Amino acid sequence: MKPMDLRKTLGESVLEIRGDGKAGGGLVLAFQSLASLALTDPTLNVQEWPFFSSARRGANIRSYVRVSARPIRIACEVTNPTLVLLMDEGAARTVDFAQGVPPGGTFVLNTRHTPEVCAKHYGLSGRVITISGDEIGLKHLRAQIGNVSAYVAMAHAIGGFTPEAVFDTFLSALKKRRIPETVLQRNREALEASLSEVKEGVFDEAKPGTHLVPPFAGYGDLPVGAQTALRLSQDNLTAYYARTGVQLHFEDPEDKCTGCGHCITNCPEGIIHWEPNEKNGLKVTGSDVTEYCKLCAECISVCPENLFSEIPFNVAWKEAEVSS
């Protein structure tokens, strides 16, 4: 089994990449960073987007990236990827992450298992790359977050990028989210640690007829076009999307905040307030819920000290509003 040369593929045609994971696991950030990394090469064209609805935390999601030295004119989901990523092994219970990959394709898995074990378990034929991203995340980021390592492994699979370009691109994406410097440093440590933890091998374990793409059977009840302008919080006050009668609440009277920064990293609206802290690097002080908090509950889910919660909230109407 001879693996396909990914650099040659993007030079002669289009390198199509697909990733499967769970909402809240960092898949979108990993793919956005990979797309940005490819754009550091001025000769490459890139197309990237995630595929999910208003996914609850833990729901299956997918992301796509296309990279080519030629103009990319196709615009649809990736069905025959040359490179696939399995960010969360739990997603593989309901989704065939290897579907449509041609023989000799590249498979990147965030797992503690070896490439050989994964190739046999999932029936993979091609180049299999594994990295224990959750363990690296737990060590450096204080949580089982494998997107940093998965991103490094994908960049390694494609090849041609310097380590500093790989690091700086990912950290630049975090800076746009106004991530504190201490958290940025932890992510840099996770990036550097990931380089030496990538394992790979070439295997031929797929059986005839496995991982085939089923014939198109129509869109069913799904509407045409999954994304809408309603997702753009700069133009829509997403606090209006929160459930009526409740509001996000932050309280830390016993000074329990560990400075892990996961609430800041996971907040899609960037409304978590914090201040520098000599002991832990940072201290969360509250959140702005007036305009952009839609009560997605990401901060509630990831806070190790349970400092975020939902509380009853009644909107006080002005007399003029009531009389009208």
DRENTIFI-989199 format. One record per residue (C-alpha): residue in one letter; x, y, z; residue number from 1; chain. Coordinates in nm, 4 decimals, m for minus. Layout:
+--------+----------+----------+----------+-----+--------+
| residu |       c1 |       c2 |       c3 | num | chaine |
+--------+----------+----------+----------+-----+--------+
|      a |        X |        Y |        Z | NUM |      A |
...
+--------+----------+----------+----------+-----+--------+
END
This chain:
+--------+----------+----------+----------+-----+--------+
| residu |       c1 |       c2 |       c3 | num | chaine |
+--------+----------+----------+----------+-----+--------+
|      m |   0.0000 |   0.0000 |   0.0000 |   1 |      A |
|      k |   0.1627 |   0.3214 |  m0.1203 |   2 |      A |
|      p |   0.0270 |   0.6338 |   0.0531 |   3 |      A |
|      m |  m0.0764 |   0.9315 |  m0.1574 |   4 |      A |
|      d |   0.1564 |   1.2331 |  m0.1568 |   5 |      A |
|      l |  m0.0603 |   1.5114 |  m0.0097 |   6 |      A |
|      r |   0.1705 |   1.7884 |  m0.1308 |   7 |      A |
|      k |   0.1575 |   1.6478 |  m0.4828 |   8 |      A |
|      t |  m0.2209 |   1.6231 |  m0.4619 |   9 |      A |
|      l |  m0.2699 |   1.9899 |  m0.3712 |  10 |      A |
|      g |  m0.0264 |   2.0884 |  m0.6437 |  11 |      A |
|      e |  m0.1878 |   1.8882 |  m0.9241 |  12 |      A |
|      s |  m0.5545 |   1.8988 |  m0.8197 |  13 |      A |
|      v |  m0.7298 |   1.9708 |  m0.4866 |  14 |      A |
|      l |  m0.6440 |   1.8338 |  m0.1442 |  15 |      A |
|      e |  m0.9794 |   1.7686 |   0.0234 |  16 |      A |
|      i |  m0.9858 |   1.7342 |   0.4023 |  17 |      A |
|      r |  m1.2728 |   1.6332 |   0.6319 |  18 |      A |
|      g |  m1.2936 |   1.6143 |   1.0098 |  19 |      A |
|      d |  m1.5419 |   1.4533 |   1.2481 |  20 |      A |
|      g |  m1.5787 |   1.5411 |   1.6139 |  21 |      A |
|      k |  m1.8094 |   1.6648 |   1.8863 |  22 |      A |
|      a |  m1.9403 |   2.0164 |   1.9409 |  23 |      A |
|      g |  m1.7269 |   2.1896 |   2.2028 |  24 |      A |
|      g |  m1.4183 |   1.9790 |   2.1265 |  25 |      A |
|      g |  m1.2346 |   2.2395 |   1.9215 |  26 |      A |
|      l |  m1.2749 |   2.0820 |   1.5768 |  27 |      A |
|      v |  m1.3720 |   2.4107 |   1.4114 |  28 |      A |
|      l |  m1.0728 |   2.5959 |   1.5590 |  29 |      A |
|      a |  m0.8383 |   2.3210 |   1.4410 |  30 |      A |
|      f |  m0.9705 |   2.3412 |   1.0843 |  31 |      A |
|      q |  m0.9773 |   2.7214 |   1.0784 |  32 |      A |
|      s |  m0.6160 |   2.7214 |   1.1940 |  33 |      A |
|      l |  m0.5189 |   2.4631 |   0.9310 |  34 |      A |
|      a |  m0.6792 |   2.6806 |   0.6630 |  35 |      A |
|      s |  m0.4922 |   2.9861 |   0.7921 |  36 |      A |
|      l |  m0.1692 |   2.7877 |   0.7961 |  37 |      A |
|      a |  m0.2156 |   2.6977 |   0.4295 |  38 |      A |
|      l |  m0.2770 |   3.0646 |   0.3516 |  39 |      A |
|      t |   0.0706 |   3.1530 |   0.4806 |  40 |      A |
|      d |   0.1817 |   3.0104 |   0.1445 |  41 |      A |
|      p |   0.0812 |   3.2794 |  m0.1109 |  42 |      A |
|      t |   0.0674 |   3.0182 |  m0.3895 |  43 |      A |
|      l |  m0.2167 |   2.8231 |  m0.2285 |  44 |      A |
|      n |  m0.5932 |   2.8680 |  m0.2466 |  45 |      A |
|      v |  m0.8060 |   2.7606 |   0.0502 |  46 |      A |
|      q |  m1.1736 |   2.6912 |   0.1212 |  47 |      A |
|      e |  m1.2942 |   2.6104 |   0.4748 |  48 |      A |
|      w |  m1.6225 |   2.5829 |   0.6600 |  49 |      A |
|      p |  m1.7863 |   2.3851 |   0.9414 |  50 |      A |
|      f |  m2.1081 |   2.1875 |   0.8994 |  51 |      A |
|      f |  m2.3391 |   2.1988 |   1.1991 |  52 |      A |
|      s |  m2.6588 |   2.3597 |   1.3156 |  53 |      A |
|      s |  m2.7086 |   2.5046 |   1.6634 |  54 |      A |
|      a |  m2.5328 |   2.1987 |   1.7960 |  55 |      A |
|      r |  m2.5536 |   2.1257 |   2.1644 |  56 |      A |
|      r |  m2.2280 |   2.0408 |   2.3363 |  57 |      A |
|      g |  m2.1376 |   1.6805 |   2.2517 |  58 |      A |
|      a |  m2.3344 |   1.6605 |   1.9256 |  59 |      A |
|      n |  m2.1579 |   1.5292 |   1.6145 |  60 |      A |
|      i |  m2.0176 |   1.7980 |   1.3846 |  61 |      A |
|      r |  m1.8051 |   1.8028 |   1.0696 |  62 |      A |
|      s |  m1.5567 |   2.0451 |   0.9162 |  63 |      A |
|      y |  m1.4181 |   2.0696 |   0.5651 |  64 |      A |
|      v |  m1.1062 |   2.2215 |   0.4091 |  65 |      A |
|      r |  m0.9909 |   2.2324 |   0.0485 |  66 |      A |
|      v |  m0.6353 |   2.3373 |  m0.0425 |  67 |      A |
|      s |  m0.4965 |   2.3724 |  m0.3940 |  68 |      A |
|      a |  m0.2332 |   2.5520 |  m0.5964 |  69 |      A |
|      r |  m0.5110 |   2.6027 |  m0.8505 |  70 |      A |
|      p |  m0.8327 |   2.8066 |  m0.8139 |  71 |      A |
|      i |  m1.0997 |   2.6168 |  m0.6186 |  72 |      A |
|      r |  m1.4294 |   2.6405 |  m0.8035 |  73 |      A |
|      i |  m1.6210 |   2.3555 |  m0.6429 |  74 |      A |
|      a |  m1.8324 |   2.4470 |  m0.3379 |  75 |      A |
|      c |  m1.9996 |   2.1504 |  m0.1700 |  76 |      A |
|      e |  m1.9386 |   1.9049 |   0.1121 |  77 |      A |
|      v |  m1.6309 |   1.6844 |   0.0876 |  78 |      A |
|      t |  m1.7339 |   1.3268 |   0.0097 |  79 |      A |
|      n |  m1.4040 |   1.1769 |  m0.1108 |  80 |      A |
|      p |  m1.1388 |   1.3291 |   0.1168 |  81 |      A |
|      t |  m0.7723 |   1.2452 |   0.0805 |  82 |      A |
|      l |  m0.7091 |   1.3404 |   0.4447 |  83 |      A |
|      v |  m0.9528 |   1.2808 |   0.7306 |  84 |      A |
|      l |  m0.9393 |   1.3644 |   1.1002 |  85 |      A |
|      l |  m1.1202 |   1.1820 |   1.3800 |  86 |      A |
|      m |  m1.1111 |   1.4346 |   1.6628 |  87 |      A |
|      d |  m1.3308 |   1.2385 |   1.9032 |  88 |      A |
|      e |  m1.3481 |   0.8581 |   1.8994 |  89 |      A |
|      g |  m1.7039 |   0.8815 |   2.0271 |  90 |      A |
|      a |  m1.8094 |   1.0254 |   1.6909 |  91 |      A |
|      a |  m1.6954 |   0.7069 |   1.5176 |  92 |      A |
|      r |  m1.9741 |   0.5127 |   1.6914 |  93 |      A |
|      t |  m2.2344 |   0.6782 |   1.4690 |  94 |      A |
|      v |  m2.0322 |   0.8235 |   1.1779 |  95 |      A |
|      d |  m1.7967 |   0.6501 |   0.9335 |  96 |      A |
|      f |  m1.5149 |   0.9039 |   0.9454 |  97 |      A |
|      a |  m1.3236 |   0.7050 |   0.6785 |  98 |      A |
|      q |  m1.6112 |   0.7037 |   0.4288 |  99 |      A |
|      g |  m1.5035 |   0.7914 |   0.0765 | 100 |      A |
|      v |  m1.1287 |   0.7972 |   0.1459 | 101 |      A |
|      p |  m0.9445 |   0.6393 |  m0.1495 | 102 |      A |
|      p |  m0.6833 |   0.3661 |  m0.0945 | 103 |      A |
|      g |  m0.3610 |   0.5322 |   0.0131 | 104 |      A |
|      g |  m0.5368 |   0.8224 |   0.1824 | 105 |      A |
|      t |  m0.4269 |   0.9697 |   0.5156 | 106 |      A |
|      f |  m0.6109 |   0.9139 |   0.8440 | 107 |      A |
|      v |  m0.5344 |   1.1313 |   1.1495 | 108 |      A |
|      l |  m0.6818 |   1.0184 |   1.4813 | 109 |      A |
|      n |  m0.6809 |   1.1825 |   1.8227 | 110 |      A |
|      t |  m0.6379 |   0.8660 |   2.0288 | 111 |      A |
|      r |  m0.4138 |   0.6932 |   2.2787 | 112 |      A |
|      h |  m0.4047 |   0.3819 |   2.0546 | 113 |      A |
|      t |  m0.1250 |   0.3038 |   1.8099 | 114 |      A |
|      p |  m0.1599 |   0.3483 |   1.4320 | 115 |      A |
|      e |  m0.1555 |  m0.0308 |   1.3868 | 116 |      A |
|      v |  m0.4382 |  m0.0878 |   1.6348 | 117 |      A |
|      c |  m0.6470 |   0.1910 |   1.4766 | 118 |      A |
|      a |  m0.5902 |   0.0585 |   1.1249 | 119 |      A |
|      k |  m0.7163 |  m0.2859 |   1.2262 | 120 |      A |
|      h |  m1.0052 |  m0.1587 |   1.4381 | 121 |      A |
|      y |  m1.1469 |   0.0821 |   1.1792 | 122 |      A |
|      g |  m1.0340 |  m0.1071 |   0.8680 | 123 |      A |
|      l |  m0.8053 |   0.1594 |   0.7210 | 124 |      A |
|      s |  m0.5853 |   0.1330 |   0.4127 | 125 |      A |
|      g |  m0.3272 |   0.4060 |   0.3779 | 126 |      A |
|      r |  m0.1205 |   0.6286 |   0.6039 | 127 |      A |
|      v |  m0.2447 |   0.6244 |   0.9638 | 128 |      A |
|      i |  m0.1296 |   0.8993 |   1.2019 | 129 |      A |
|      t |  m0.2192 |   0.9011 |   1.5713 | 130 |      A |
|      i |  m0.1598 |   1.1420 |   1.8560 | 131 |      A |
|      s |  m0.2859 |   1.1367 |   2.2137 | 132 |      A |
|      g |  m0.4184 |   1.4903 |   2.2060 | 133 |      A |
|      d |  m0.6482 |   1.4559 |   2.5060 | 134 |      A |
|      e |  m0.3567 |   1.3536 |   2.7282 | 135 |      A |
|      i |  m0.1435 |   1.6422 |   2.5997 | 136 |      A |
|      g |  m0.4347 |   1.8787 |   2.6584 | 137 |      A |
|      l |  m0.4851 |   1.7516 |   3.0118 | 138 |      A |
|      k |  m0.1168 |   1.8030 |   3.0895 | 139 |      A |
|      h |  m0.0728 |   2.1487 |   2.9402 | 140 |      A |
|      l |  m0.4252 |   2.2958 |   2.9132 | 141 |      A |
|      r |  m0.5757 |   2.1389 |   3.2265 | 142 |      A |
|      a |  m0.8515 |   1.9697 |   3.0248 | 143 |      A |
|      q |  m0.8899 |   1.6852 |   2.7748 | 144 |      A |
|      i |  m0.8883 |   1.9087 |   2.4674 | 145 |      A |
|      g |  m0.7223 |   1.7440 |   2.1684 | 146 |      A |
|      n |  m0.7654 |   2.0088 |   1.8971 | 147 |      A |
|      v |  m0.4164 |   2.1550 |   1.9468 | 148 |      A |
|      s |  m0.2490 |   1.8201 |   1.8868 | 149 |      A |
|      a |  m0.4866 |   1.7220 |   1.6058 | 150 |      A |
|      y |  m0.4008 |   2.0438 |   1.4237 | 151 |      A |
|      v |  m0.0276 |   1.9729 |   1.4597 | 152 |      A |
|      a |  m0.0774 |   1.6167 |   1.3327 | 153 |      A |
|      m |  m0.2676 |   1.7373 |   1.0246 | 154 |      A |
|      a |   0.0025 |   1.9954 |   0.9476 | 155 |      A |
|      h |   0.2596 |   1.7165 |   0.9830 | 156 |      A |
|      a |   0.0578 |   1.4966 |   0.7461 | 157 |      A |
|      i |   0.0509 |   1.7639 |   0.4745 | 158 |      A |
|      g |   0.4142 |   1.8652 |   0.5277 | 159 |      A |
|      g |   0.6026 |   2.1712 |   0.4077 | 160 |      A |
|      f |   0.5279 |   2.3955 |   0.7073 | 161 |      A |
|      t |   0.7878 |   2.5123 |   0.9593 | 162 |      A |
|      p |   0.7162 |   2.4498 |   1.3289 | 163 |      A |
|      e |   0.7062 |   2.8225 |   1.3997 | 164 |      A |
|      a |   0.4528 |   2.8795 |   1.1232 | 165 |      A |
|      v |   0.2398 |   2.5988 |   1.2689 | 166 |      A |
|      f |   0.2623 |   2.7461 |   1.6201 | 167 |      A |
|      d |   0.2143 |   3.1123 |   1.5283 | 168 |      A |
|      t |  m0.0892 |   3.0454 |   1.3092 | 169 |      A |
|      f |  m0.2760 |   2.8620 |   1.5845 | 170 |      A |
|      l |  m0.1843 |   3.1200 |   1.8488 | 171 |      A |
|      s |  m0.2922 |   3.4031 |   1.6180 | 172 |      A |
|      a |  m0.6362 |   3.2429 |   1.5935 | 173 |      A |
|      l |  m0.6568 |   3.2372 |   1.9731 | 174 |      A |
|      k |  m0.5452 |   3.6004 |   1.9978 | 175 |      A |
|      k |  m0.8406 |   3.7011 |   1.7818 | 176 |      A |
|      r |  m1.0593 |   3.5526 |   2.0555 | 177 |      A |
|      r |  m0.8887 |   3.7791 |   2.3107 | 178 |      A |
|      i |  m0.7348 |   3.4856 |   2.4950 | 179 |      A |
|      p |  m0.5153 |   3.5862 |   2.7948 | 180 |      A |
|      e |  m0.1380 |   3.5595 |   2.7576 | 181 |      A |
|      t |  m0.1086 |   3.2868 |   3.0201 | 182 |      A |
|      v |  m0.3524 |   3.0655 |   2.8267 | 183 |      A |
|      l |  m0.1665 |   3.1412 |   2.5045 | 184 |      A |
|      q |   0.1530 |   3.0190 |   2.6687 | 185 |      A |
|      r |  m0.0137 |   2.6941 |   2.7749 | 186 |      A |
|      n |  m0.1294 |   2.6406 |   2.4177 | 187 |      A |
|      r |   0.2225 |   2.7034 |   2.2882 | 188 |      A |
|      e |   0.3514 |   2.4384 |   2.5283 | 189 |      A |
|      a |   0.0857 |   2.1957 |   2.4016 | 190 |      A |
|      l |   0.1805 |   2.2734 |   2.0411 | 191 |      A |
|      e |   0.5486 |   2.2099 |   2.1074 | 192 |      A |
|      a |   0.4769 |   1.8892 |   2.2997 | 193 |      A |
|      s |   0.2608 |   1.7583 |   2.0153 | 194 |      A |
|      l |   0.5458 |   1.7626 |   1.7633 | 195 |      A |
|      s |   0.7270 |   1.4728 |   1.9269 | 196 |      A |
|      e |   0.4127 |   1.2682 |   1.9997 | 197 |      A |
|      v |   0.2995 |   1.2073 |   1.6409 | 198 |      A |
|      k |   0.3066 |   0.8373 |   1.5474 | 199 |      A |
|      e |   0.2414 |   0.6945 |   1.2026 | 200 |      A |
|      g |   0.2514 |   0.3888 |   0.9808 | 201 |      A |
|      v |   0.1204 |   0.2568 |   0.6489 | 202 |      A |
|      f |  m0.1352 |  m0.0256 |   0.6568 | 203 |      A |
|      d |  m0.3783 |  m0.2106 |   0.4316 | 204 |      A |
|      e |  m0.6665 |  m0.3249 |   0.6503 | 205 |      A |
|      a |  m0.9753 |  m0.2086 |   0.4559 | 206 |      A |
|      k |  m1.1985 |  m0.4839 |   0.3221 | 207 |      A |
|      p |  m1.3554 |  m0.4613 |  m0.0255 | 208 |      A |
|      g |  m1.6677 |  m0.2474 |  m0.0188 | 209 |      A |
|      t |  m1.6022 |  m0.0793 |   0.3182 | 210 |      A |
|      h |  m1.6152 |   0.2987 |   0.3611 | 211 |      A |
|      l |  m1.8015 |   0.3455 |   0.0309 | 212 |      A |
|      v |  m2.0025 |   0.6643 |  m0.0245 | 213 |      A |
|      p |  m2.3747 |   0.5778 |  m0.0514 | 214 |      A |
|      p |  m2.5577 |   0.7021 |  m0.3620 | 215 |      A |
|      f |  m2.7243 |   1.0430 |  m0.3319 | 216 |      A |
|      a |  m3.0856 |   1.0067 |  m0.2195 | 217 |      A |
|      g |  m3.1913 |   1.3707 |  m0.1978 | 218 |      A |
|      y |  m3.1858 |   1.6232 |   0.0840 | 219 |      A |
|      g |  m3.4978 |   1.4995 |   0.2577 | 220 |      A |
|      d |  m3.6500 |   1.7559 |   0.4904 | 221 |      A |
|      l |  m3.3329 |   1.9632 |   0.5277 | 222 |      A |
|      p |  m3.3575 |   2.3206 |   0.3958 | 223 |      A |
|      v |  m3.1215 |   2.4354 |   0.1238 | 224 |      A |
|      g |  m2.8346 |   2.6222 |   0.2916 | 225 |      A |
|      a |  m2.7392 |   2.5437 |   0.6508 | 226 |      A |
|      q |  m2.5893 |   2.8731 |   0.7621 | 227 |      A |
|      t |  m2.7707 |   3.2072 |   0.7814 | 228 |      A |
|      a |  m2.6912 |   3.5652 |   0.8793 | 229 |      A |
|      l |  m2.8576 |   3.5030 |   1.2144 | 230 |      A |
|      r |  m2.5310 |   3.3448 |   1.3310 | 231 |      A |
|      l |  m2.3445 |   3.6763 |   1.2944 | 232 |      A |
|      s |  m2.3531 |   3.8243 |   1.6426 | 233 |      A |
|      q |  m2.1993 |   4.1501 |   1.5216 | 234 |      A |
|      d |  m2.5288 |   4.2233 |   1.3482 | 235 |      A |
|      n |  m2.7691 |   4.0437 |   1.5791 | 236 |      A |
|      l |  m2.7895 |   4.0728 |   1.9562 | 237 |      A |
|      t |  m2.7659 |   3.7053 |   2.0425 | 238 |      A |
|      a |  m2.8845 |   3.7698 |   2.3964 | 239 |      A |
|      y |  m3.2278 |   3.7792 |   2.2330 | 240 |      A |
|      y |  m3.1846 |   3.4087 |   2.1535 | 241 |      A |
|      a |  m3.1593 |   3.3086 |   2.5193 | 242 |      A |
|      r |  m3.4518 |   3.1304 |   2.6783 | 243 |      A |
|      t |  m3.7046 |   3.3593 |   2.8391 | 244 |      A |
|      g |  m3.6872 |   3.3958 |   3.2158 | 245 |      A |
|      v |  m3.3251 |   3.2881 |   3.2761 | 246 |      A |
|      q |  m2.9871 |   3.4589 |   3.2627 | 247 |      A |
|      l |  m2.6243 |   3.3543 |   3.2952 | 248 |      A |
|      h |  m2.4758 |   3.4200 |   3.6372 | 249 |      A |
|      f |  m2.1150 |   3.4153 |   3.7595 | 250 |      A |
|      e |  m2.0274 |   3.4056 |   4.1289 | 251 |      A |
|      d |  m1.6960 |   3.3326 |   4.3002 | 252 |      A |
|      p |  m1.7187 |   3.4474 |   4.6641 | 253 |      A |
|      e |  m1.4592 |   3.1950 |   4.7813 | 254 |      A |
|      d |  m1.2038 |   3.2858 |   4.5150 | 255 |      A |
|      k |  m1.2087 |   2.9380 |   4.3559 | 256 |      A |
|      c |  m1.1240 |   3.0416 |   3.9987 | 257 |      A |
|      t |  m0.8168 |   2.8383 |   3.8952 | 258 |      A |
|      g |  m0.7307 |   3.0544 |   3.5951 | 259 |      A |
|      c |  m0.7697 |   2.7629 |   3.3525 | 260 |      A |
|      g |  m0.9295 |   2.9985 |   3.0997 | 261 |      A |
|      h |  m1.1584 |   2.7345 |   2.9468 | 262 |      A |
|      c |  m1.4656 |   2.9551 |   2.9841 | 263 |      A |
|      i |  m1.2863 |   3.2301 |   2.7892 | 264 |      A |
|      t |  m1.1700 |   2.9931 |   2.5161 | 265 |      A |
|      n |  m1.5080 |   2.8237 |   2.4700 | 266 |      A |
|      c |  m1.7311 |   3.1323 |   2.4843 | 267 |      A |
|      p |  m1.8475 |   3.1933 |   2.1239 | 268 |      A |
|      e |  m1.9317 |   3.5574 |   2.1967 | 269 |      A |
|      g |  m1.6157 |   3.6654 |   2.3836 | 270 |      A |
|      i |  m1.8062 |   3.8100 |   2.6794 | 271 |      A |
|      i |  m1.6121 |   3.6604 |   2.9713 | 272 |      A |
|      h |  m1.4406 |   3.9281 |   3.1804 | 273 |      A |
|      w |  m1.1046 |   3.8562 |   3.3463 | 274 |      A |
|      e |  m0.8069 |   4.0277 |   3.5020 | 275 |      A |
|      p |  m0.4378 |   3.9320 |   3.5430 | 276 |      A |
|      n |  m0.3587 |   3.7289 |   3.8521 | 277 |      A |
|      e |  m0.0118 |   3.6712 |   3.9940 | 278 |      A |
|      k |  m0.0905 |   3.3237 |   4.1289 | 279 |      A |
|      n |  m0.2899 |   3.1626 |   3.8449 | 280 |      A |
|      g |  m0.2119 |   3.3931 |   3.5550 | 281 |      A |
|      l |  m0.5683 |   3.5219 |   3.5327 | 282 |      A |
|      k |  m0.8894 |   3.5457 |   3.7319 | 283 |      A |
|      v |  m1.2364 |   3.5474 |   3.5816 | 284 |      A |
|      t |  m1.4437 |   3.8328 |   3.7229 | 285 |      A |
|      g |  m1.7765 |   3.8040 |   3.5434 | 286 |      A |
|      s |  m1.9517 |   3.8165 |   3.2076 | 287 |      A |
|      d |  m2.1445 |   4.0652 |   2.9941 | 288 |      A |
|      v |  m2.4873 |   3.9101 |   2.9363 | 289 |      A |
|      t |  m2.6700 |   4.2193 |   2.8114 | 290 |      A |
|      e |  m2.6134 |   4.1849 |   2.4350 | 291 |      A |
|      y |  m2.4332 |   3.8734 |   2.3217 | 292 |      A |
|      c |  m2.4994 |   3.5882 |   2.5681 | 293 |      A |
|      k |  m2.7399 |   3.3358 |   2.4167 | 294 |      A |
|      l |  m2.7067 |   3.0933 |   2.7104 | 295 |      A |
|      c |  m2.5244 |   2.8265 |   2.5096 | 296 |      A |
|      a |  m2.3953 |   2.7004 |   2.8488 | 297 |      A |
|      e |  m2.0406 |   2.6370 |   2.7247 | 298 |      A |
|      c |  m1.8937 |   2.8176 |   3.0280 | 299 |      A |
|      i |  m2.1221 |   2.6237 |   3.2609 | 300 |      A |
|      s |  m2.0066 |   2.2938 |   3.1102 | 301 |      A |
|      v |  m1.6316 |   2.3569 |   3.1153 | 302 |      A |
|      c |  m1.5793 |   2.5423 |   3.4442 | 303 |      A |
|      p |  m1.4080 |   2.2964 |   3.6841 | 304 |      A |
|      e |  m1.5291 |   2.4931 |   3.9879 | 305 |      A |
|      n |  m1.8919 |   2.5340 |   3.8734 | 306 |      A |
|      l |  m1.8775 |   2.9115 |   3.9025 | 307 |      A |
|      f |  m2.1289 |   2.9721 |   3.6211 | 308 |      A |
|      s |  m2.4997 |   2.8956 |   3.6476 | 309 |      A |
|      e |  m2.8414 |   2.9973 |   3.5194 | 310 |      A |
|      i |  m3.0633 |   3.2116 |   3.7405 | 311 |      A |
|      p |  m3.4228 |   3.3363 |   3.7060 | 312 |      A |
|      f |  m3.4427 |   3.6742 |   3.5381 | 313 |      A |
|      n |  m3.7405 |   3.9041 |   3.4874 | 314 |      A |
|      v |  m3.7244 |   4.1841 |   3.2333 | 315 |      A |
|      a |  m3.8604 |   4.5043 |   3.3875 | 316 |      A |
|      w |  m4.0770 |   4.6899 |   3.1369 | 317 |      A |
|      k |  m4.0937 |   5.0670 |   3.1458 | 318 |      A |
|      e |  m4.4345 |   5.2239 |   3.2043 | 319 |      A |
|      a |  m4.4403 |   5.3634 |   2.8493 | 320 |      A |
|      e |  m4.3789 |   5.0168 |   2.7055 | 321 |      A |
|      v |  m4.6621 |   4.8658 |   2.9096 | 322 |      A |
|      s |  m4.9159 |   5.1358 |   2.8216 | 323 |      A |
|      s |  m4.8373 |   5.1175 |   2.4526 | 324 |      A |
+--------+----------+----------+----------+-----+--------+
END
